[in-house]
Amino acid sequence: MRVGLTGGIASGKSTVATMLEEHGAVIIDGDKLAREVVERGTPGLAAVVEAFGEELLTPEGDLDRPALGKVVFGDEAKRRLLEGIVHPLVFKRYAELEASAPAGALVVHDIPLLAESGRADTFDAVLVVDVPVETQLERLVRDRGMERADAEARIAAQATREQRLAIATHVLDNTGTVEQLRERVREVVAELTGS
């Protein structure tokens, strides 16, 4: 079964992915793949440098992700240009990893921008980790040390909460305790696997 997992930044999506993995799901992490496809020496990094300039490289020749983030998160055209480079490379890796998963596995595609991609209907189920925007802001400022304006820009660059909820077949509310979230994950896995 192919499952899409998404949620806004700082919603707790990674925590849910870990819990799903504990239930035997195969997790394919979109963030990790997005980093992989622009590692030093890759065609993806070469394309990003061509589009945005060598000033986005560290002295070692790696992508300076924070610098790139500052360039694209306030500018929709630049963000779309970056997505046009990275997304096709990530989707190719998704397909390769999915093809190598064991038969009968619950394969969970952890995709931060699933609502934005328009690909929700390609999955058997879509899990959305949901929290209010104010909770996202609080977590970004408190846990990641972001300035509030930067946190607001990151949230504004993603789909709205309503857009994510509109694609959900299962909603996982992450405003309670870790145990409440763990129990909800168990319920959803049981529904998906019939166990």
NORJOVEN-V305402 format. One record per residue. OMEGA is omega in whole degrees, 0 to 359 (none if undefined). NEAR is the number of other ideal C-beta (glycine too) atoms within 12 Angstrom. D_FIRST is the distance of its C-alpha to the first C-alpha in whole Angstrom. Layout:
omega = [OMEGA;OMEGA]
near = [NEAR;NEAR]
d_first = [D_FIRST;D_FIRST]
This chain:
omega = [180;183;172;177;179;179;179;178;179;178;184;182;180;177;179;179;178;179;178;179;177;177;175;179;172;183;173;190;181;178;179;180;179;176;180;188;176;176;179;177;182;173;179;179;179;180;178;179;179;183;190;176;182;179;177;175;173;177;179;179;176;176;175;186;178;179;178;178;179;180;190;188;176;187;186;181;179;178;179;177;179;180;179;177;190;186;180;179;179;181;177;179;176;183;180;182;179;181;181;179;179;178;178;182;169;183;184;176;180;188;181;185;182;180;181;187;183;184;183;183;178;181;177;178;176;178;178;174;190;169;176;180;181;177;177;180;180;181;181;180;184;189;183;176;180;168;183;180;177;179;179;180;179;180;181;181;180;174;176;177;181;178;178;181;181;180;186;164;177;178;177;180;180;176;181;181;176;180;177;178;179;179;178;177;179;179;182;178;179;178;184;185;181;181;none]
near = [28;30;41;42;51;46;44;38;37;32;39;35;40;28;27;39;36;22;33;40;23;17;26;21;33;28;34;36;29;36;26;22;31;33;23;25;31;35;23;21;15;24;18;29;32;21;22;37;26;16;26;30;15;17;15;27;22;17;9;10;17;21;37;24;24;18;19;32;25;23;25;29;28;18;18;17;14;23;28;18;20;36;28;20;29;38;30;20;29;36;26;18;28;36;20;16;26;27;16;14;23;13;11;12;24;36;33;46;43;39;42;37;36;40;29;24;30;16;23;30;16;20;31;20;32;36;48;40;43;36;32;20;26;18;27;35;28;21;30;28;22;14;17;19;12;25;14;19;16;22;30;23;24;31;33;22;27;34;29;20;29;16;21;37;27;19;33;29;25;31;29;40;28;31;22;16;13;16;11;17;32;23;17;30;37;22;21;34;30;15;21;30;22;9;12]
d_first = [0;4;6;10;13;16;20;23;25;26;24;22;19;20;21;17;15;18;17;13;14;17;14;12;10;10;12;13;16;18;21;21;20;23;26;25;25;29;30;34;34;31;31;30;32;35;34;34;37;38;37;38;41;42;43;39;39;40;43;41;39;36;35;36;33;35;38;35;34;37;37;34;34;37;37;34;35;35;31;30;32;30;27;28;28;25;22;22;23;20;17;19;18;14;14;16;14;10;12;14;11;11;9;7;7;5;6;8;11;14;16;19;20;17;19;22;20;19;16;14;13;11;8;6;8;11;13;17;19;22;26;29;30;33;31;30;33;35;32;33;36;36;34;34;37;37;40;39;39;37;34;35;35;31;30;32;30;26;25;27;25;25;23;21;21;21;17;16;14;14;18;19;22;24;27;28;28;26;26;25;22;21;21;19;16;16;16;13;11;13;12;8;8;11;14]
